[in-house]
Amino acid sequence: MNDQRQLPPAVADEQVTLNKRLEQIGWGLFLIMIGGIALVPDRQIPEGTWLIGAGLIMLGLNLARYINHLPLSSFTLVVGTLAIMMGASDFFGVELPFFPILLIVIGASILLKPLFERGPSTRP
């Protein structure tokens, strides 16, 4: 017997539409950020600014998904976290070892993933 409860088709379609809309907003913000940064002379924009912005957009997208009860994207969580870390290291002029940090972030995401997954309801 399968304990997973299926969402009604209308709700599932609504969630797909909302997720697509959130992704479009994320891409729009990313392109606007890159265009805005490109308009400003290089010497006025600190190194790593675009990485911090991209990371914040990716993590913000997952926050919006979480708030709206949509599945999170492990990929954008990991890449967003790494982008913020690498951007902050550029911003502050600190050389961070990318590969060890990548391994730590991937390991942490594997450990934390079960905390954010929404399993089948246990209510009768």
N, C-alpha and C positions, 0 to 999 in steps of 0.2 A: 504494500500500500504506500502510495506517495503522500508524504506529509506536507509537501510544499503547496502553498495556495497560489493559484494563478490570479493575476490581476485581471479585472474585466478589460476587454479589448479597448474600450473608450479611455480608461485610465492609462493603459500601456501606451496608447497612441499619444495621449497628452504628455506623458513623460518623455517620449521620444522627441516630440516637438519642442518641449521645454529644453531638453539637453542640446538639441541642435541650435536653438536660439542662444543659449548660453555660450556655446562654442563660437558662434558667429560674433557675439559681443567680445569674446576673448580675442579673436583674430582682429576685429576692428580696433580694439584698444592697442594691440601689439603693433599694427601697421601705423596707427596715429602716433604712437610713441617713437617708433623708428624714424618716421618722417619728421617729427618735431625735433628729435635729436640731430638729424641730418641738417636741419636748417640753422642750427647754432654752431658757431665756430668751435673746432675741436678743443682749443685751449680753454674754453669756458665750460666744457662738460667734463667732469671727472671720469677717469678710466673706470670701467665697470658699471657705469650708470645703466646702460641698456640691459646688462645681465640682471641687475637688481630689479629693474622694471619688468623684464620678461618673467622672472621668478615670481614676483608679486602677482602678476596677471595669472600665471598658472595656478598658484596656490589659492588666489581669490576665486578662480573658476571652480576649483574643488570645494571651496567653502560654500559657494552658491549651490553646488550640487548637493552637498551634505544637508544644507538648510532645507532644500526642496526634496529631500528623501530620494535622491538619484544616486546611482552607483558612482563611487569615486574612481578616478583614473590613477592607477598606481604609477604609470609612466610619467604623467605630468606632476604628480607629487614628488617623485624622485628628481626629475629634471628641474622642476621649480626650486626645490631645496638646494640642489647643486648650483643652479644659476645664481641664487642669492648668495651662497657661500663664496663662489668664485668672484662675483661682482663686488662683494664686500672686501675680499682680499685685494682686488685691484684698486678699489676705492681708497683703502688704507695703506696700500703699498706693501702688503705682506704676501710673501710667496707661500702658498699652500700646496701641499703634495696632493695633486688631483686624484691619482689612482687609489691611495689608501682611503681618502675621504669618500670616493665613489663606492668602495667596498663597504664602508661603515654605513653609508646612507641606504644602500641596497639591503644590507642585513637588517637595519632598523625597520625598513619598510616591510620586510618579510615578517618581522616580529609584531609590528603594529597593525598589519592588515586585518587580522581577525577581530581586533577591537572596533574597527570601523565597518566591517561587513554587516549587512542586515540579513540575518537568516530567517527561516520560516518562523512565524509566530508560534509561541508555545501556549497561547490562550485557547481554551476549548471553543 
